Amino acid sequence: MRSLAAERGVTAGQIALAWLLAQGDDVVPIPGTKRRTYLAQNLASTEISLAPEDLARLDAVLPVGIAAGDRSPDMSSVHR
């Protein structure tokens, strides 16, 4: 991802957001933003168009299901 970002002159985060946006209309990334600079970068990612070759490169390192699973561990057995 970093090499593709460097080739494009953007950040890896922008490539990640552009990749998410390319996954379909049913995928809506919600990036966290601490600084205005990051907000500007996140907004600029909507202008990045990834070619099919770019998507194939990213899919090779980000296979389907890599981010699947629970966000937090199951804490239902912990008694407070």
Secondary structure, DSSP 8 states (H G I E B T S, - for coil): -HHHHHHHTS-HHHHHHHHHHTT-TT-------SSHHHHHHHHHGGG----HHHHHHHHHHS-TTTT-S-SS---TT---
